[in-house]
Amino acid sequence: MLFERFSGSNHTRQFLVFTVCCSLFTLHTFAQEIKSEQVDIVKAYQPLLADAVKIQLHAEPSSIDTTMQPLKYDVVKHVIEVPFIPADIRPIALPQEQPAPIQNNLLKAGFGTQVTPLIELYLGNGRSNKFSYGLNLHHISSNPGNIDFQDASHTGGSLSGRSYFKNTELSGNVDYDRRVHYFYGFDPGFIDSSGEFTKDLLRQKFENIGVNAELKNSIATRSNIDYSFNFRFHDFERRAGDSAIHSATENYYRFDFSLAKAIQKIHSAHMDFNFQKEYYKSVGDTSISYFSILPNYQYHSGKTDLRAGVNVNVVNRDIKLYPELFGSYKIVGEYVIPYFGFSGGTNPSTLREMAEINPFIGNADTLPSSEKIEVYAGIKGSYGNNISYNARLSYTDQKNVLFFLPDQEIPTHFIPVFYYDAKIIGGHAEIGFRQSERLNLLLTGDAYSYNLDYNDQPWGLPKSKLSLSINYNLQKKIFFDVNVFAQSGAYTIIPGDSVTTQRKGFADLNFGAAYNYKNNISLWLSLNNIASLKEREWYNYPYYGVQAIAGVILKF
């Protein structure tokens, strides 16, 4: 039925015939060969900005859909436990720092005018966190030819050590000192004519053996209590060739014990104990004991320092009380700091101290105690790390002040005189300047006014002193030291006269220089008494002339 309808339509047959013919023509056309042409490429195409055409694009954001509702949500907070596993620690290989080598030992030797040999030796173990020790030996002597018997020698040594264990520091040293002087303060013509004196007869020798030991805490304790214990001892002996001078020995002991408790850092309570014992043997034997207890309170804040207490002295069962006060306040930082104080106490007079002041002393059969009460006030301060100053005025009431007078029978000997009561007004001033390690300068001055009975004067002691010290470092290669000192003439009573006489004052200049030739070799030079003064520090005893000495320093 369908076939009949299809075959019966003429138009439909014509359309099918036309479609078949077109298809055959198309296949024939694609089957034909396409002709190709040769193209020569001269260079790669390089587009130019000038040939570009700017296309204007106007992007517009889409309109906001106001029909959408914002979402609302709520997140509940909670803690998530995560196990923490630390990473393994691994050692890191770091280069070990080697400490710079140091030269712990030093040998100094020299020779100069007046046949002056000098030798000094220092030995030490160097750096150590546990202990340190050292040895020091020295000798110097002089044999000038301008004044007969003006010889002098000084020989000594010291062995010291320091040890640390836990929170405690222990230190100590043993000293030996031997000094020899001759009584050269006589008229050479008189000696030559009589022929009575010999060098051995004029010799006076001092020997001293000293022991010091200290124990204290090196770090803070749990209870904030600091403690320290100090022991001192010396065995001093004087031997003279002249039988008119009595031989003497002195044993001196001193114990100091201190406790301090800090309270809230700025407050502290202190308790200081002191015990002194002196045995003196000359013509007779004397023994005296000194004991003191000093409880005191201290306050230290950023600007204020205060100390208040009472010194309880017991001297041979005689008890005396002395107030102990000190205060200072920083008005303008470290620039201006006024201070004041009051102190008192009793201490022994020792033959060792006398011999250090005047080596030409004669007989001293008794050594009384010296009681001193002092009140003082002053002002001090510093400007940066360069300038510092201090000025102080004091008033002292002292019993048994030590003076020196020539012996009437033998004027070359000096008799220690203990003046029973003296009122002394003293003034002290100093100013220092420091420029890193290059330049150091210190100028000091002292002046005293004595109020003594019968218009007496402080025999043998100058009333004023002035000193200037300068140290200069030139590129750590050359070092200069300059010392200038002057003093007013001391008072004395010339044998055969009862009138106090003041001798001339004097000034002296010393100069020293050192040159570091190498790290372990240095050359040094010292010039003393450059002004070549012949003035007398003590009656009948003129100074040396110019003294020069030079040598070498070896470090190893």
Solvent accessible surface area in square Angstrom, and as a share of the most:
residue,aa,sasa,rsa
1,M,183,0.82
2,L,135,0.67
3,F,150,0.63
4,E,119,0.53
5,R,173,0.63
6,F,98,0.41
7,S,45,0.29
8,G,59,0.56
9,S,38,0.25
10,N,89,0.45
11,H,153,0.68
12,T,48,0.28
13,R,103,0.38
14,Q,122,0.54
15,F,133,0.56
16,L,76,0.38
17,V,95,0.54
18,F,132,0.55
19,T,62,0.36
20,V,87,0.50
21,C,74,0.44
22,C,57,0.34
23,S,56,0.36
24,L,113,0.56
25,F,146,0.61
26,T,63,0.37
27,L,124,0.62
28,H,114,0.51
29,T,65,0.38
30,F,171,0.71
31,A,85,0.66
32,Q,105,0.47
33,E,165,0.74
34,I,160,0.81
35,K,193,0.82
36,S,112,0.72
37,E,165,0.74
38,Q,168,0.75
39,V,126,0.72
40,D,113,0.59
41,I,154,0.78
42,V,142,0.81
43,K,155,0.66
44,A,78,0.60
45,Y,185,0.70
46,Q,130,0.58
47,P,99,0.62
48,L,110,0.55
49,L,164,0.82
50,A,96,0.74
51,D,103,0.53
52,A,64,0.50
53,V,127,0.73
54,K,163,0.69
55,I,132,0.67
56,Q,109,0.49
57,L,151,0.75
58,H,151,0.68
59,A,102,0.79
60,E,148,0.66
61,P,129,0.81
62,S,103,0.66
63,S,105,0.68
64,I,153,0.78
65,D,75,0.39
66,T,116,0.67
67,T,109,0.63
68,M,141,0.63
69,Q,145,0.64
70,P,109,0.69
71,L,162,0.80
72,K,191,0.81
73,Y,186,0.71
74,D,129,0.67
75,V,115,0.66
76,V,118,0.68
77,K,194,0.82
78,H,140,0.62
79,V,139,0.80
80,I,125,0.64
81,E,161,0.72
82,V,119,0.69
83,P,111,0.70
84,F,170,0.71
85,I,146,0.74
86,P,87,0.54
87,A,92,0.71
88,D,124,0.64
89,I,171,0.87
90,R,196,0.72
91,P,134,0.84
92,I,140,0.71
93,A,105,0.81
94,L,143,0.71
95,P,122,0.77
96,Q,151,0.67
97,E,158,0.71
98,Q,140,0.62
99,P,95,0.59
100,A,66,0.51
101,P,134,0.84
102,I,78,0.40
103,Q,84,0.37
104,N,56,0.29
105,N,32,0.16
106,L,44,0.22
107,L,54,0.27
108,K,48,0.20
109,A,37,0.29
110,G,13,0.13
111,F,122,0.51
112,G,15,0.14
113,T,67,0.39
114,Q,32,0.14
115,V,88,0.51
116,T,1,0.01
117,P,47,0.29
118,L,25,0.13
119,I,87,0.44
120,E,38,0.17
121,L,44,0.22
122,Y,88,0.34
123,L,64,0.32
124,G,24,0.23
125,N,41,0.21
126,G,25,0.24
127,R,143,0.52
128,S,48,0.31
129,N,144,0.74
130,K,145,0.61
131,F,100,0.42
132,S,39,0.25
133,Y,123,0.47
134,G,17,0.16
135,L,61,0.31
136,N,37,0.19
137,L,81,0.40
138,H,48,0.21
139,H,60,0.27
140,I,61,0.31
141,S,25,0.16
142,S,12,0.08
143,N,76,0.39
144,P,7,0.05
145,G,78,0.75
146,N,85,0.44
147,I,37,0.19
148,D,73,0.38
149,F,51,0.21
150,Q,2,0.01
151,D,18,0.09
152,A,28,0.21
153,S,27,0.17
154,H,40,0.18
155,T,45,0.26
156,G,5,0.05
157,G,12,0.11
158,S,29,0.19
159,L,101,0.50
160,S,50,0.32
161,G,31,0.29
162,R,98,0.36
163,S,39,0.25
164,Y,89,0.34
165,F,101,0.42
166,K,199,0.84
167,N,46,0.23
168,T,14,0.08
169,E,18,0.08
170,L,79,0.39
171,S,17,0.11
172,G,26,0.25
173,N,36,0.19
174,V,76,0.44
175,D,43,0.22
176,Y,87,0.33
177,D,35,0.18
178,R,76,0.28
179,R,94,0.34
180,V,10,0.06
181,H,38,0.17
182,Y,23,0.09
183,F,2,0.01
184,Y,27,0.10
185,G,2,0.02
186,F,36,0.15
187,D,92,0.48
188,P,67,0.42
189,G,45,0.44
190,F,115,0.48
191,I,11,0.05
192,D,107,0.55
193,S,94,0.61
194,S,55,0.36
195,G,59,0.57
196,E,113,0.51
197,F,59,0.25
198,T,79,0.46
199,K,82,0.35
200,D,90,0.46
201,L,52,0.26
202,L,13,0.07
203,R,92,0.34
204,Q,2,0.01
205,K,54,0.23
206,F,7,0.03
207,E,47,0.21
208,N,9,0.05
209,I,82,0.42
210,G,6,0.06
211,V,46,0.27
212,N,58,0.30
213,A,36,0.28
214,E,53,0.24
215,L,63,0.31
216,K,69,0.29
217,N,20,0.10
218,S,50,0.32
219,I,106,0.54
220,A,79,0.61
221,T,27,0.16
222,R,249,0.91
223,S,57,0.37
224,N,81,0.41
225,I,66,0.34
226,D,69,0.36
227,Y,62,0.24
228,S,35,0.23
229,F,77,0.32
230,N,32,0.16
231,F,44,0.18
232,R,115,0.42
233,F,41,0.17
234,H,11,0.05
235,D,54,0.28
236,F,9,0.04
237,E,48,0.22
238,R,1,0.00
239,R,94,0.34
240,A,23,0.18
241,G,37,0.35
242,D,23,0.12
243,S,106,0.68
244,A,46,0.36
245,I,6,0.03
246,H,68,0.31
247,S,51,0.33
248,A,1,0.01
249,T,40,0.23
250,E,0,0.00
251,N,51,0.26
252,Y,25,0.09
253,Y,67,0.26
254,R,57,0.21
255,F,73,0.30
256,D,31,0.16
257,F,75,0.31
258,S,32,0.21
259,L,66,0.33
260,A,18,0.14
261,K,78,0.33
262,A,43,0.33
263,I,84,0.43
264,Q,149,0.66
265,K,191,0.81
266,I,64,0.33
267,H,51,0.23
268,S,15,0.09
269,A,49,0.38
270,H,36,0.16
271,M,69,0.31
272,D,44,0.23
273,F,67,0.28
274,N,17,0.09
275,F,71,0.30
276,Q,6,0.03
277,K,44,0.19
278,E,4,0.02
279,Y,101,0.38
280,Y,4,0.02
281,K,121,0.51
282,S,21,0.14
283,V,102,0.59
284,G,40,0.39
285,D,109,0.56
286,T,64,0.37
287,S,58,0.38
288,I,34,0.17
289,S,28,0.18
290,Y,4,0.02
291,F,75,0.31
292,S,17,0.11
293,I,53,0.27
294,L,32,0.16
295,P,43,0.27
296,N,12,0.06
297,Y,96,0.36
298,Q,31,0.14
299,Y,53,0.20
300,H,83,0.37
301,S,42,0.27
302,G,64,0.62
303,K,111,0.47
304,T,28,0.17
305,D,47,0.24
306,L,77,0.38
307,R,71,0.26
308,A,45,0.35
309,G,22,0.21
310,V,55,0.32
311,N,19,0.10
312,V,40,0.23
313,N,6,0.03
314,V,41,0.24
315,V,26,0.15
316,N,90,0.46
317,R,229,0.84
318,D,77,0.40
319,I,115,0.58
320,K,86,0.36
321,L,118,0.59
322,Y,7,0.03
323,P,68,0.43
324,E,22,0.10
325,L,76,0.38
326,F,43,0.18
327,G,1,0.01
328,S,13,0.09
329,Y,101,0.38
330,K,53,0.23
331,I,98,0.50
332,V,78,0.45
333,G,42,0.40
334,E,89,0.40
335,Y,103,0.39
336,V,45,0.26
337,I,15,0.08
338,P,43,0.27
339,Y,20,0.07
340,F,100,0.42
341,G,1,0.01
342,F,58,0.24
343,S,32,0.21
344,G,12,0.11
345,G,11,0.10
346,T,18,0.10
347,N,73,0.38
348,P,15,0.09
349,S,15,0.09
350,T,7,0.04
351,L,0,0.00
352,R,83,0.30
353,E,93,0.42
354,M,2,0.01
355,A,11,0.08
356,E,118,0.53
357,I,84,0.43
358,N,0,0.00
359,P,24,0.15
360,F,18,0.08
361,I,0,0.00
362,G,1,0.01
363,N,50,0.25
364,A,8,0.06
365,D,58,0.30
366,T,90,0.52
367,L,18,0.09
368,P,43,0.27
369,S,23,0.15
370,S,20,0.13
371,E,31,0.14
372,K,91,0.39
373,I,60,0.31
374,E,31,0.14
375,V,67,0.38
376,Y,31,0.12
377,A,53,0.41
378,G,17,0.16
379,I,67,0.34
380,K,76,0.32
381,G,9,0.09
382,S,33,0.22
383,Y,138,0.52
384,G,56,0.54
385,N,139,0.71
386,N,63,0.32
387,I,67,0.34
388,S,54,0.35
389,Y,68,0.26
390,N,37,0.19
391,A,42,0.33
392,R,78,0.29
393,L,114,0.57
394,S,18,0.12
395,Y,93,0.35
396,T,13,0.08
397,D,35,0.18
398,Q,28,0.12
399,K,76,0.32
400,N,39,0.20
401,V,11,0.06
402,L,34,0.17
403,F,0,0.00
404,F,1,0.01
405,L,32,0.16
406,P,6,0.03
407,D,30,0.16
408,Q,108,0.48
409,E,157,0.71
410,I,52,0.27
411,P,49,0.31
412,T,15,0.09
413,H,9,0.04
414,F,4,0.02
415,I,70,0.36
416,P,14,0.09
417,V,39,0.22
418,F,42,0.18
419,Y,15,0.06
420,Y,121,0.46
421,D,36,0.18
422,A,0,0.00
423,K,56,0.24
424,I,19,0.10
425,I,89,0.45
426,G,6,0.06
427,G,25,0.24
428,H,52,0.23
429,A,53,0.41
430,E,59,0.26
431,I,83,0.42
432,G,10,0.10
433,F,71,0.29
434,R,115,0.42
435,Q,82,0.37
436,S,77,0.49
437,E,104,0.47
438,R,98,0.36
439,L,44,0.22
440,N,45,0.23
441,L,57,0.29
442,L,80,0.40
443,L,66,0.33
444,T,27,0.15
445,G,18,0.17
446,D,37,0.19
447,A,54,0.42
448,Y,85,0.32
449,S,61,0.40
450,Y,40,0.15
451,N,102,0.52
452,L,14,0.07
453,D,59,0.30
454,Y,191,0.73
455,N,138,0.71
456,D,34,0.17
457,Q,46,0.20
458,P,0,0.00
459,W,23,0.08
460,G,9,0.09
461,L,41,0.20
462,P,19,0.12
463,K,54,0.23
464,S,43,0.28
465,K,103,0.44
466,L,97,0.48
467,S,45,0.29
468,L,51,0.25
469,S,35,0.23
470,I,47,0.24
471,N,56,0.29
472,Y,73,0.28
473,N,17,0.09
474,L,65,0.32
475,Q,146,0.65
476,K,134,0.57
477,K,84,0.35
478,I,51,0.26
479,F,68,0.28
480,F,66,0.28
481,D,57,0.30
482,V,40,0.23
483,N,59,0.31
484,V,54,0.31
485,F,70,0.29
486,A,33,0.26
487,Q,35,0.16
488,S,32,0.21
489,G,5,0.05
490,A,3,0.02
491,Y,35,0.13
492,T,5,0.03
493,I,28,0.14
494,I,65,0.33
495,P,30,0.19
496,G,82,0.79
497,D,67,0.35
498,S,101,0.65
499,V,96,0.55
500,T,43,0.25
501,T,51,0.30
502,Q,95,0.42
503,R,41,0.15
504,K,148,0.63
505,G,38,0.36
506,F,18,0.07
507,A,48,0.37
508,D,14,0.07
509,L,61,0.30
510,N,34,0.17
511,F,59,0.25
512,G,14,0.13
513,A,22,0.17
514,A,25,0.20
515,Y,85,0.32
516,N,33,0.17
517,Y,115,0.44
518,K,115,0.49
519,N,135,0.69
520,N,62,0.32
521,I,49,0.25
522,S,4,0.03
523,L,88,0.44
524,W,23,0.08
525,L,71,0.35
526,S,25,0.16
527,L,50,0.25
528,N,46,0.24
529,N,10,0.05
530,I,65,0.33
531,A,60,0.46
532,S,48,0.31
533,L,48,0.24
534,K,110,0.47
535,E,53,0.24
536,R,111,0.40
537,E,67,0.30
538,W,15,0.05
539,Y,45,0.17
540,N,37,0.19
541,Y,6,0.02
542,P,22,0.14
543,Y,52,0.20
544,Y,57,0.22
545,G,7,0.07
546,V,68,0.39
547,Q,27,0.12
548,A,26,0.20
549,I,11,0.05
550,A,44,0.34
551,G,20,0.19
552,V,50,0.29
553,I,25,0.13
554,L,70,0.35
555,K,63,0.27
556,F,114,0.47
